[in-house]
Amino acid sequence: PQQNNAQTHFVSWSQISQIETLDLVIMEFNVNDSFIDKMPHAMEDKGPEGSTKDYISVWYNEILLRRLLLMRKPDPVAIVTFNADYIGRTWAPKSIGDPEKYRKTLFRRNQEPLKFWLSSLYEIPMFSASVWMLPLAGKKGADWQFNKTNPYSSINFHADRCCHPHREGHLILSLVLVYCLVQEEKNLLSFHREDTLDVEQDFTANPDPTLRDPIYLSEDEEALYVRHDSNSKLIDFTDPSAEKEWNKHVVQNDGWTWFADNR
């Protein structure tokens, strides 16, 4: 996929589903989900909120989470939400950014609060590098956040004005990921009693997995995209009697691509 975001992973799901053995999946779309502009796969009108980047992000992420929770490769797959970065320029001072523009956006185009919200409802562990780094970077103001003498500076973390950590930045991300994995293991082992872990039962890990009701998906979307593991719906426009069935699923009137088997 061109962009490493939830939408392209939804479309290219076969690359994941064809993997024979899978133990752990780390989901990290904290930055690139803010570049998703449309949601052509929705099967109902989502209303005013459905056109926002924030709603689009959680919609695609919920589909991915539910697919992963049902996956067996050959056992249930462990899932972690990792919020590894933020878009630096949304916090930049006037000298290099546009504070007026970005203070009018929700979460400064940072998808982390949404990922925390969705993951918590599905009881998915969440690791973060930016939830502690951003406060330390900007606690003395925007100018200080982009001052190289500040060890937590966005400039010291990123290789550009957007969101790409340089060598030292990736070292920090690796340390954060390892630290959180070790802490997660310690938390589990702290309940150790003989040969069992005294933790709440995970109903999604049962032989017949039980998932909570979808938060953002309609019944049709759940049936097609999650239960049937598809990323498209075939519509026969040549059958007039089928219009009542397919008409309700046409919720976007632009961005269409037509294919035909004739010339």
C-alpha positions as CSV (number, residue, x, y, z in Angstrom):
1,P,0.0,0.0,0.0
2,Q,1.1,3.6,-0.7
3,Q,0.1,4.8,2.8
4,N,0.5,2.7,5.9
5,N,-2.9,3.5,7.3
6,A,-6.0,1.7,8.4
7,Q,-7.8,2.2,5.1
8,T,-5.0,0.7,2.9
9,H,-4.7,-2.3,5.3
10,F,-8.4,-2.8,5.1
11,V,-8.2,-2.9,1.2
12,S,-5.0,-5.0,1.2
13,W,-6.2,-7.4,4.0
14,S,-5.3,-10.5,1.9
15,Q,-1.6,-9.7,2.5
16,I,-2.3,-10.3,6.2
17,S,-4.8,-13.1,6.1
18,Q,-2.5,-15.2,3.9
19,I,0.2,-15.3,6.6
20,E,0.2,-18.9,7.9
21,T,1.5,-18.3,11.4
22,L,0.9,-15.1,13.4
23,D,1.5,-14.5,17.1
24,L,1.5,-10.7,17.6
25,V,0.1,-7.8,15.7
26,I,1.2,-4.3,16.5
27,M,-1.2,-1.6,15.1
28,E,0.4,1.8,14.5
29,F,-1.6,4.3,12.5
30,N,-1.2,7.3,14.7
31,V,0.0,9.7,12.0
32,N,-1.0,8.3,8.6
33,D,-4.7,7.9,9.5
34,S,-4.9,11.7,9.5
35,F,-4.3,11.6,5.8
36,I,-7.4,9.5,5.0
37,D,-9.9,11.8,3.2
38,K,-12.9,9.6,2.3
39,M,-14.7,6.5,3.4
40,P,-16.0,4.9,0.2
41,H,-16.6,1.5,1.8
42,A,-19.4,2.7,4.2
43,M,-22.7,1.0,3.5
44,E,-24.9,3.6,5.1
45,D,-25.0,7.4,5.4
46,K,-22.9,8.1,8.5
47,G,-24.2,11.7,8.9
48,P,-22.1,14.8,9.4
49,E,-19.5,13.1,11.6
50,G,-18.9,10.4,8.9
51,S,-17.0,12.9,6.8
52,T,-14.4,13.7,9.5
53,K,-11.0,12.2,9.5
54,D,-11.5,11.2,13.1
55,Y,-14.7,9.1,12.4
56,I,-13.1,7.6,9.3
57,S,-10.1,6.5,11.3
58,V,-12.0,4.7,14.0
59,W,-14.4,3.1,11.5
60,Y,-11.5,1.4,9.6
61,N,-9.7,0.6,12.8
62,E,-12.7,-1.1,14.3
63,I,-13.0,-3.4,11.2
64,L,-9.3,-4.3,11.5
65,L,-9.6,-5.0,15.3
66,R,-12.6,-7.2,14.9
67,R,-11.0,-9.1,12.0
68,L,-7.9,-9.7,14.1
69,L,-9.9,-10.8,17.1
70,L,-11.6,-13.5,15.0
71,M,-8.3,-14.6,13.4
72,R,-6.7,-17.9,14.3
73,K,-3.1,-18.4,13.0
74,P,-3.5,-21.1,14.3
75,D,-4.2,-19.7,17.8
76,P,-5.8,-16.4,18.8
77,V,-3.5,-13.5,17.8
78,A,-2.2,-11.1,20.5
79,I,-2.9,-7.4,19.6
80,V,-1.2,-4.2,20.7
81,T,-2.0,-0.6,19.8
82,F,1.2,1.3,19.5
83,N,1.0,5.1,19.3
84,A,4.6,5.9,18.2
85,D,4.5,9.4,16.8
86,Y,2.7,12.7,16.2
87,I,2.6,15.3,13.4
88,G,5.2,17.9,14.6
89,R,4.2,20.8,12.4
90,T,0.8,21.1,14.0
91,W,2.6,22.3,17.2
92,A,5.1,24.6,15.4
93,P,5.4,28.3,16.2
94,K,4.5,31.0,13.6
95,S,8.1,31.0,12.3
96,I,7.7,27.5,10.8
97,G,4.0,26.6,11.1
98,D,0.4,27.9,11.1
99,P,-0.9,27.8,14.7
100,E,-4.2,29.4,13.7
101,K,-5.0,26.6,11.2
102,Y,-4.1,23.7,13.5
103,R,-5.7,24.9,16.7
104,K,-9.0,24.6,14.8
105,T,-8.5,20.9,14.2
106,L,-9.5,18.2,16.7
107,F,-6.5,16.7,18.5
108,R,-4.2,18.6,16.2
109,R,-4.6,15.8,13.7
110,N,-3.2,13.4,16.3
111,Q,-5.1,10.2,16.2
112,E,-3.8,8.9,19.5
113,P,-6.9,9.8,21.6
114,L,-9.1,8.0,19.2
115,K,-6.9,4.9,19.3
116,F,-6.9,4.9,23.1
117,W,-10.7,5.2,23.1
118,L,-11.3,2.4,20.6
119,S,-8.7,0.0,22.0
120,S,-9.9,0.4,25.5
121,L,-13.4,-0.6,24.6
122,Y,-11.9,-3.8,23.1
123,E,-9.5,-4.3,26.0
124,I,-6.5,-4.1,23.7
125,P,-3.2,-3.1,25.4
126,M,-1.9,0.4,24.4
127,F,1.7,1.5,24.3
128,S,2.7,5.1,23.5
129,A,5.8,7.1,22.8
130,S,4.0,10.4,22.2
131,V,1.7,10.6,25.2
132,W,4.6,11.4,27.4
133,M,6.9,13.0,24.9
134,L,4.6,15.7,23.7
135,P,4.0,17.2,27.2
136,L,7.7,17.2,27.9
137,A,8.5,18.8,24.5
138,G,6.1,21.7,24.8
139,K,5.7,22.4,28.5
140,K,7.6,25.7,28.2
141,G,5.9,26.8,25.0
142,A,6.0,26.2,21.2
143,D,9.4,27.9,20.8
144,W,10.9,25.6,23.4
145,Q,9.3,22.6,21.7
146,F,11.3,23.4,18.6
147,N,14.5,24.5,20.3
148,K,17.3,22.0,19.7
149,T,18.7,22.5,23.3
150,N,15.5,20.8,24.5
151,P,16.3,17.1,24.7
152,Y,12.6,16.3,24.0
153,S,12.3,18.8,21.2
154,S,10.2,17.8,18.1
155,I,13.2,18.8,16.0
156,N,15.5,16.4,17.9
157,F,13.0,13.6,17.4
158,H,11.9,14.2,13.8
159,A,14.0,14.2,10.6
160,D,11.5,16.7,9.0
161,R,8.6,19.0,9.9
162,C,6.1,16.2,9.8
163,C,6.5,13.0,11.6
164,H,9.5,10.8,10.6
165,P,11.8,9.9,13.5
166,H,15.5,9.9,12.7
167,R,18.0,7.4,13.9
168,E,17.8,8.4,17.6
169,G,14.1,8.7,17.3
170,H,13.7,5.1,16.2
171,L,16.0,4.1,19.1
172,I,13.5,5.8,21.5
173,L,10.6,4.0,19.8
174,S,12.3,0.6,20.2
175,L,13.1,1.2,23.8
176,V,9.5,2.3,24.5
177,L,8.1,-0.8,22.8
178,V,10.5,-3.2,24.6
179,Y,9.8,-1.5,28.0
180,C,6.0,-1.7,27.5
181,L,6.2,-5.4,26.5
182,V,8.2,-6.2,29.6
183,Q,5.9,-4.3,31.8
184,E,2.9,-6.0,30.3
185,E,4.5,-9.4,31.0
186,K,5.3,-8.3,34.6
187,N,1.7,-7.4,35.2
188,L,0.5,-10.8,34.0
189,L,3.1,-12.7,36.0
190,S,2.3,-10.7,39.2
191,F,-1.0,-12.6,39.3
192,H,0.8,-15.9,38.9
193,R,-0.6,-18.8,41.0
194,E,0.8,-22.2,40.2
195,D,0.3,-22.8,36.5
196,T,-2.5,-20.3,35.8
197,L,-2.8,-16.6,35.3
198,D,-5.5,-15.0,37.4
199,V,-6.8,-12.6,34.8
200,E,-10.3,-12.0,33.4
201,Q,-11.4,-14.4,30.7
202,D,-11.0,-13.2,27.2
203,F,-14.2,-14.2,25.4
204,T,-12.7,-13.4,22.0
205,A,-10.1,-16.2,22.6
206,N,-12.8,-18.9,23.0
207,P,-13.2,-21.6,20.3
208,D,-16.4,-19.8,19.3
209,P,-15.2,-16.2,19.9
210,T,-17.6,-13.7,21.3
211,L,-17.2,-10.1,20.3
212,R,-18.8,-7.0,21.7
213,D,-21.4,-5.3,19.5
214,P,-19.8,-3.0,16.9
215,I,-19.5,0.6,17.9
216,Y,-19.4,2.2,14.4
217,L,-20.3,-0.6,12.0
218,S,-23.9,-1.2,10.8
219,E,-25.2,-4.7,10.6
220,D,-24.5,-4.9,6.9
221,E,-21.0,-3.6,7.3
222,E,-20.3,-6.1,10.1
223,A,-21.7,-9.0,8.0
224,L,-19.7,-8.1,4.9
225,Y,-16.4,-6.7,6.2
226,V,-15.9,-8.6,9.4
227,R,-17.8,-11.9,9.3
228,H,-17.4,-12.5,5.5
229,D,-13.9,-11.0,5.5
230,S,-14.5,-9.0,2.3
231,N,-13.6,-5.5,1.3
232,S,-16.1,-5.0,-1.5
233,K,-19.8,-5.6,-2.4
234,L,-20.9,-6.6,-5.9
235,I,-23.8,-4.7,-7.3
236,D,-25.8,-5.7,-10.4
237,F,-27.0,-2.5,-12.0
238,T,-28.6,-4.5,-14.9
239,D,-31.2,-6.0,-12.6
240,P,-34.0,-3.5,-12.1
241,S,-35.7,-5.6,-9.5
242,A,-32.6,-5.5,-7.3
243,E,-32.5,-1.7,-6.9
244,K,-34.1,-1.7,-3.5
245,E,-31.3,-4.0,-2.3
246,W,-28.3,-2.2,-3.7
247,N,-29.6,1.4,-3.7
248,K,-29.2,1.8,0.1
249,H,-25.5,0.8,-0.2
250,V,-24.6,3.6,-2.6
251,V,-23.6,6.3,-0.1
252,Q,-20.9,8.1,-2.0
253,N,-21.4,9.6,-5.5
254,D,-17.8,10.5,-6.4
255,G,-14.5,8.6,-6.7
256,W,-16.1,5.7,-8.7
257,T,-14.0,3.5,-11.0
258,W,-15.8,1.6,-13.7
259,F,-14.7,-1.8,-15.1
260,A,-16.2,-3.8,-17.9
261,D,-15.4,-7.1,-19.5
262,N,-16.2,-5.8,-23.0
263,R,-14.8,-3.2,-25.4
